[in-house]
Amino acid sequence: MRTKRLRLSRPVPTDSAGVFAILGDPRTVEHNPSDGLEDRDEAAQLVARWVRHWEEHGFGYWCVRESGSDRIIGYAGVKRMLMHGRPVLNLVYRFVPEVWGRGFATEAAAAVVSRALDELPAQTIVARVRPDNWPSQNVALKAGLLRDATMDCQGEDGLDWAFTSPEIQ
């Protein structure tokens, strides 16, 4: 999948080094410390789970690169999960700090949401965001999601505010 400035590709095992560069940096997991990775082996296991999700469901997390570059600068996508006992598509977007503030997360998240709504229209998309993570909240809103306090939940690292696709509002 391509956007104006980005190339999103299905993960492959060799992407684990790029994923570790993201999740091994404490700045990228400040709001979700449990997502941090200690080493490349953990990154390889995580990427293997992403690959399996794609194989089982035909969608998942994408590795994000700037057009014309092979360096992974982030990842974005949706995966199946249960919230409040109902199936949803959990939207995730995370990027290396060096590219923060350039609109890449918004661009990738908007592309992912658009594609998910086209290909899986009956599914609810949910972005779970910490109450104090304003940049991530702005990305969710700019990607077309709406604040939905009825879907708030306790996450592994604390309260998650929910932003959902408009169809369940």
Residue pairs with C-beta under 8 A, 6 or more apart in sequence:
1 7
1 8
1 9
1 62
1 111
1 115
2 8
2 67
3 107
3 108
3 110
3 111
4 107
5 66
5 67
5 104
5 107
6 64
6 65
6 66
6 67
6 104
6 107
6 108
6 111
7 64
7 65
7 66
7 67
8 62
8 63
8 64
8 65
8 76
8 77
8 108
8 111
8 112
9 62
9 63
9 65
10 51
10 54
10 60
10 62
10 63
11 19
11 47
11 50
11 51
11 54
11 60
11 61
11 62
11 63
11 75
12 47
12 51
13 44
13 47
13 48
13 51
15 47
15 63
15 72
16 40
16 43
16 44
16 46
16 47
17 40
17 43
18 63
18 71
18 72
19 37
19 43
19 46
19 47
19 63
19 72
19 75
20 37
20 39
20 40
20 42
20 43
21 72
21 96
22 28
22 72
22 74
22 75
22 94
22 95
22 96
23 29
23 35
23 36
23 37
23 43
23 46
23 94
24 36
24 37
24 38
24 39
24 43
25 96
25 97
26 36
27 97
28 94
28 95
28 96
28 97
29 35
29 36
31 129
31 130
31 132
31 133
31 136
31 157
32 130
32 155
32 156
32 157
33 157
34 156
34 157
35 94
37 43
37 46
50 60
50 61
53 59
53 60
53 61
53 79
53 80
54 60
57 79
57 80
59 77
59 78
59 116
59 119
59 120
60 77
60 78
60 79
61 75
61 76
61 77
61 78
61 79
61 92
62 75
62 76
62 77
62 108
62 112
63 72
63 74
63 75
64 72
64 73
64 74
64 75
64 76
64 95
64 104
64 108
65 71
65 72
65 73
66 73
66 104
73 95
73 96
73 98
73 99
73 104
74 93
74 94
74 95
74 96
74 99
74 104
74 105
74 108
75 92
75 93
75 94
76 91
76 92
76 93
76 94
76 105
76 108
76 109
76 111
76 112
77 91
77 92
77 112
78 89
78 90
78 91
78 92
78 112
78 116
78 125
79 89
79 90
79 92
80 87
80 88
80 89
80 90
81 87
81 88
81 89
81 90
82 88
83 90
83 126
83 151
83 153
83 162
84 151
84 153
86 124
87 123
87 124
88 123
88 124
88 125
88 126
88 164
89 116
89 120
89 123
89 124
89 125
89 126
90 126
90 127
90 128
91 109
91 112
91 113
91 116
91 125
91 126
91 127
91 140
91 143
91 145
92 127
93 105
93 108
93 109
93 112
93 127
93 136
93 139
94 105
95 104
95 105
100 135
105 135
105 136
105 139
106 138
106 139
106 142
106 143
109 127
109 139
109 140
109 142
109 143
110 142
110 143
110 144
112 143
113 125
113 143
113 144
113 145
113 165
114 144
116 123
116 125
117 125
117 165
123 165
124 164
124 165
124 167
124 168
125 145
125 164
125 165
126 145
126 148
126 151
126 162
126 163
126 164
126 165
127 136
127 139
127 140
127 143
127 145
127 162
127 163
127 164
128 153
128 155
128 160
128 161
128 162
129 136
129 137
129 140
129 160
129 161
129 162
129 163
130 136
130 157
130 158
130 159
130 160
130 161
131 159
131 161
137 147
137 161
137 163
140 163
141 147
141 163
144 165
144 166
145 163
145 164
145 165
145 166
146 163
146 164
146 165
146 166
146 169
147 161
147 162
147 163
148 162
148 163
148 164
148 168
148 169
149 161
149 162
150 162
151 162
151 164
151 168
152 159
152 160
152 161
152 162
153 159
153 160
153 162
154 160
